[in-house]
Amino acid sequence: MADWQRTVEKVWPAVHFGRSKVETNAGQHVFEVEVYLHELDPDAARVELYADGSDGGGPVRQEMERVGPLAGTANLCTYRARVIGARPPGDYTVRVVPTLIGVAVPLEAARIVWQR
């Protein structure tokens, strides 16, 4: 765990977003985003679609699926998620959270990169 935390602290400032898009079809929003992970192993980061709670409900946190690295790039991956179109796309934002089995994030590693 200590090695993972040192690696995250070292490379986390370089983690950032590339292009993103959202399409709405058949009552669903499909979000797609590029995430540059620098030297971070893609398995050490969880990319989530996030929206604050509404109507007394809790926040929406949906893990995005890694659909592959972009050809010819170093650790630039594309992620995708689908959500029901009951809320406008602008309610959602993408975030990257460091992840390791057995570690409570962000309590033990207070780092989150937000798209906006």
PLY file of the C-alpha trace (Angstrom):
ply
format ascii 1.0
element vertex 116
property float x
property float y
property float z
element edge 115
property int vertex1
property int vertex2
end_header
0.00 0.00 0.00
2.85 2.40 0.79
4.39 1.86 -2.68
1.02 2.52 -4.32
0.53 5.71 -2.30
4.03 7.01 -3.20
3.36 6.33 -6.88
0.00 8.12 -6.74
1.53 11.14 -4.98
4.31 11.32 -7.58
2.22 11.08 -10.77
-1.21 12.39 -9.69
-0.53 16.05 -10.61
-0.08 14.96 -14.26
-3.44 13.13 -14.49
-5.80 15.15 -16.71
-8.65 14.95 -19.20
-8.59 15.08 -22.97
-11.62 15.32 -25.24
-15.07 14.38 -24.04
-18.47 13.97 -25.61
-21.98 13.00 -24.66
-24.71 11.66 -26.93
-28.35 11.19 -26.04
-30.29 8.42 -27.78
-33.29 6.28 -26.85
-33.62 7.84 -23.40
-29.97 7.32 -22.45
-26.92 9.55 -22.20
-23.66 8.01 -23.36
-20.59 9.77 -21.98
-17.14 9.23 -23.43
-13.96 10.87 -22.13
-10.23 10.63 -22.69
-8.10 10.45 -19.54
-4.34 10.91 -19.55
-2.97 8.82 -16.68
0.70 9.79 -17.11
2.74 6.93 -15.54
-0.17 5.58 -13.50
-1.31 2.03 -14.16
-4.92 2.22 -15.46
-5.89 -0.32 -12.79
-4.76 2.16 -10.10
-7.43 4.70 -11.08
-11.20 4.53 -11.11
-12.92 6.83 -13.60
-16.46 7.69 -12.51
-19.44 9.56 -13.81
-20.69 11.64 -10.87
-23.82 13.69 -10.18
-24.96 15.30 -6.94
-28.01 13.78 -5.31
-31.44 15.07 -6.29
-34.91 14.84 -4.77
-33.47 13.68 -1.45
-31.49 10.86 -3.01
-27.79 10.21 -2.71
-25.22 11.11 -5.33
-24.79 9.07 -8.50
-21.36 7.44 -8.78
-21.09 5.14 -11.77
-17.80 3.59 -12.77
-16.93 4.21 -16.40
-15.71 1.33 -18.54
-12.22 1.56 -20.01
-12.76 0.90 -23.70
-9.11 1.05 -24.60
-5.99 3.11 -24.93
-5.75 5.54 -27.83
-3.40 4.26 -30.50
-0.02 5.95 -30.54
-0.35 7.53 -27.11
1.22 6.86 -23.72
-1.44 6.08 -21.10
-4.23 8.05 -22.76
-7.32 5.88 -22.29
-10.91 6.26 -23.38
-13.70 5.59 -20.89
-17.45 5.24 -21.51
-20.61 5.10 -19.39
-24.36 5.02 -20.06
-27.00 6.48 -17.76
-30.75 6.80 -18.04
-31.65 10.17 -19.51
-33.94 11.24 -16.64
-31.49 14.01 -15.71
-29.82 16.45 -18.12
-26.25 15.61 -19.18
-25.03 18.81 -17.53
-25.83 17.31 -14.10
-22.93 14.88 -14.55
-19.20 15.31 -14.42
-16.35 12.86 -14.75
-13.78 12.33 -12.04
-10.71 10.17 -11.54
-10.14 8.62 -8.13
-7.07 6.60 -7.17
-8.03 3.04 -6.32
-6.48 0.06 -4.61
-8.32 -2.88 -3.08
-8.47 -2.38 0.68
-7.88 1.39 0.60
-10.71 3.79 1.42
-10.52 6.64 -1.06
-10.56 9.58 -0.54
-10.10 9.11 3.20
-6.69 7.45 2.92
-5.60 9.10 -0.34
-7.27 12.49 -0.64
-6.88 12.95 -4.38
-9.62 13.36 -6.95
-9.27 14.93 -10.39
-12.53 16.52 -11.58
-13.30 17.22 -15.21
-14.77 20.60 -14.25
0 1
1 2
2 3
3 4
4 5
5 6
6 7
7 8
8 9
9 10
10 11
11 12
12 13
13 14
14 15
15 16
16 17
17 18
18 19
19 20
20 21
21 22
22 23
23 24
24 25
25 26
26 27
27 28
28 29
29 30
30 31
31 32
32 33
33 34
34 35
35 36
36 37
37 38
38 39
39 40
40 41
41 42
42 43
43 44
44 45
45 46
46 47
47 48
48 49
49 50
50 51
51 52
52 53
53 54
54 55
55 56
56 57
57 58
58 59
59 60
60 61
61 62
62 63
63 64
64 65
65 66
66 67
67 68
68 69
69 70
70 71
71 72
72 73
73 74
74 75
75 76
76 77
77 78
78 79
79 80
80 81
81 82
82 83
83 84
84 85
85 86
86 87
87 88
88 89
89 90
90 91
91 92
92 93
93 94
94 95
95 96
96 97
97 98
98 99
99 100
100 101
101 102
102 103
103 104
104 105
105 106
106 107
107 108
108 109
109 110
110 111
111 112
112 113
113 114
114 115
